[in-house]
Amino acid sequence: MCFSPEGDLVGGIVVTAIGVDAVRHLRHRNDHLALAALPLLLGFHQIDEAFVWWGLQGVVPHGLGRVAMWIYLVIAFVVLPIFVPLVMMLLEPTGRRKWRIAPFLAIGAGVSTVLLETLLRNGPSVTLGRYHLAYSIGLQHGVVVIGLYIVATCGSLLASGFRDIVAFGIANVVAVVILARLSADGFASLWCFYAAVACGAIMLHMRYAKPHRATPYAVG
């Protein structure tokens, strides 16, 4: 099936290749470096999850699987809520546009702090689902926290002035709605996989967006 250690491994390799292509098309746009690095981070994230699967299946030592689980959750719950809006802020060329992203960065920092404290206090666990991994961190008020997580990540994408990035954000919002209805306990695994695959929009932006376009924005 798509959501398996093999699926994570292949998906991670493909997304990493997208990241390499994105970096190759920087064309001296230093403000785009963090954006180009996002697929590399998400590609590594999916490859890491393959080791979580294998640890549960006994393919690799249990301790290695536990380390992979911690890496996966720290990236998903601590790094991404801050990194995604920060990438969007760095990408915007004007002060007004950067301030537009600032509230999402503040929300992401708050969410990241809450989730890190929860991880350290409770200790996470993971079990094999039917087509996904089910992570548990003992989160209180989970609906509110995860809702703010989505606001910070997807909201910052939708607030971008670049059409390709807005498309990336729309794709992730659609995925959030669908995956939340399909699986509550597998949401972290399934959505992170989809977000990684959707990085094709970033590759398109890096390839075809003009470095000094007069009107790079989707909206005024």
C-alpha positions in Angstrom: 0.0 0.0 0.0 1.0 3.7 -0.3 1.2 4.2 3.4 3.9 1.6 4.4 7.6 1.7 5.1 8.3 1.2 1.4 5.8 4.0 0.5 7.5 6.4 3.0 11.0 5.5 1.6 10.1 5.9 -2.0 8.1 9.1 -1.3 10.9 10.5 0.8 13.4 9.8 -2.0 11.2 11.5 -4.6 10.6 14.6 -2.4 14.3 14.8 -1.6 14.9 14.8 -5.3 12.4 17.6 -5.7 14.3 19.5 -3.0 17.6 19.0 -4.8 16.0 20.4 -8.0 14.6 23.3 -6.1 18.0 24.2 -4.7 19.5 23.9 -8.2 17.1 26.6 -9.4 17.8 29.2 -6.7 19.3 31.5 -9.3 21.0 33.7 -6.7 17.6 34.2 -4.9 19.0 34.0 -1.4 15.6 34.8 0.1 14.3 31.6 -1.5 16.9 29.3 0.2 14.7 28.3 3.1 11.8 27.6 0.7 14.0 25.4 -1.4 15.2 23.6 1.7 11.6 22.7 2.8 11.2 19.7 0.4 14.6 18.5 1.6 13.4 18.6 5.2 10.1 16.9 4.3 11.9 14.3 2.2 14.2 13.4 5.2 11.1 13.3 7.4 9.4 10.6 5.3 12.6 8.6 5.0 12.9 8.7 8.8 9.3 7.4 9.2 10.3 4.3 7.3 12.6 3.5 10.2 9.7 4.0 12.6 7.7 1.4 10.7 10.7 -1.0 10.6 11.3 -0.6 14.3 7.7 -1.6 15.0 8.0 -4.5 12.6 11.2 -5.8 14.1 13.2 -5.1 10.9 15.6 -2.7 12.7 16.4 -2.6 16.4 13.6 -1.3 18.6 15.9 1.4 20.0 16.6 2.7 16.5 12.9 2.8 15.8 12.3 4.8 19.0 15.0 7.4 18.0 13.4 7.6 14.5 10.0 8.2 16.1 11.4 11.1 18.3 13.0 12.7 15.2 9.8 12.3 13.3 7.6 13.9 16.0 10.1 16.7 16.7 10.1 17.7 13.1 6.3 17.4 12.7 5.3 19.0 16.0 8.1 21.3 16.9 10.0 22.4 13.8 7.3 22.7 11.1 4.9 25.0 13.0 7.7 27.5 13.2 9.7 26.7 10.0 6.8 27.0 7.5 5.6 30.5 8.5 9.3 31.6 8.9 9.9 30.4 5.3 7.0 32.4 4.1 8.1 35.5 6.0 11.7 35.3 4.5 10.2 34.8 1.0 8.2 38.0 1.0 10.1 41.0 -0.5 8.4 43.8 1.3 8.0 44.8 5.0 4.2 45.0 4.7 4.1 41.4 3.3 6.4 40.2 6.1 4.2 41.7 8.8 1.2 39.9 7.2 2.9 36.6 7.9 4.1 37.6 11.4 0.9 36.5 13.2 1.2 33.0 11.8 4.8 32.8 13.0 3.7 33.8 16.5 1.0 31.2 16.5 3.4 28.6 15.2 5.9 29.4 18.0 3.2 29.0 20.6 2.0 25.7 19.2 5.6 24.4 18.9 6.2 25.3 22.6 3.0 23.5 23.7 3.8 20.4 21.7 7.4 20.2 22.8 6.4 20.5 26.4 3.8 17.7 25.9 6.3 15.5 24.2 8.9 15.9 27.0 6.3 15.5 29.8 4.3 12.5 28.6 6.7 10.7 26.3 5.2 9.7 22.8 4.2 6.3 21.6 3.4 4.9 18.2 1.5 1.9 17.0 0.8 0.2 13.6 -2.4 1.2 12.0 -4.0 -0.4 9.0 -2.4 1.9 6.4 -0.6 4.4 8.6 1.2 4.9 11.9 -0.8 6.1 14.9 1.2 8.5 17.1 0.1 9.5 20.6 1.6 12.2 22.8 -1.1 12.6 25.4 -2.1 16.1 24.2 -4.6 18.1 26.2 -7.1 20.2 24.2 -5.9 18.5 21.1 -8.6 20.0 18.8 -7.6 23.6 19.7 -3.8 23.0 19.5 -4.0 21.1 16.2 -6.4 23.7 14.8 -3.8 26.5 15.6 -1.1 24.2 14.1 -3.1 24.2 10.8 -3.7 28.0 11.0 0.1 28.6 11.4 1.2 26.3 8.6 -1.6 26.4 6.0 -2.6 29.9 6.9 0.9 31.3 6.2 0.9 29.5 2.9 -2.4 31.0 1.9 -1.2 34.5 3.0 1.7 34.3 0.6 1.8 36.7 -2.4 3.1 34.0 -4.7 0.5 32.0 -6.7 2.4 28.7 -6.6 2.8 28.9 -2.8 -0.9 29.7 -2.4 -1.7 26.6 -4.5 0.5 24.6 -2.2 -1.5 26.0 0.7 -4.9 25.2 -0.8 -3.8 21.6 -1.5 -2.8 21.2 2.1 -6.1 22.7 3.4 -8.0 20.2 1.2 -5.8 17.4 2.6 -6.4 18.5 6.2 -10.2 18.3 5.8 -10.2 14.9 4.0 -7.6 13.2 6.2 -9.1 14.5 9.5 -12.4 12.8 8.5 -10.6 9.6 7.4 -8.4 9.1 10.4 -7.9 11.0 13.6 -5.1 8.9 15.1 -3.2 8.7 11.8 -3.6 12.4 11.0 0.1 13.3 11.7 1.5 10.5 9.6 -0.9 10.9 6.7 -0.9 14.7 6.5 2.9 15.0 6.7 3.1 12.4 3.8 0.7 14.5 1.7 2.4 17.8 2.5 5.7 16.2 1.4 4.2 15.0 -1.9 2.6 18.5 -2.5 6.1 20.0 -2.5 5.9 19.7 -6.3 4.3 23.2 -6.1 7.5 24.5 -4.6 9.6 22.9 -7.4 7.4 24.7 -9.9 7.8 28.0 -8.1 11.6 27.6 -8.0 11.7 26.6 -11.7 9.4 29.2 -13.2 8.9 32.2 -10.9 10.9 35.2 -12.1 13.5 36.5 -9.7 12.5 40.1 -10.2 8.9 40.0 -11.4 7.1 43.3 -11.2 3.9 41.7 -9.9 4.8 38.4 -8.2 1.8 38.4 -6.0 -1.5 36.5 -6.2 -3.3 39.3 -4.5 -2.5 43.0 -3.7 
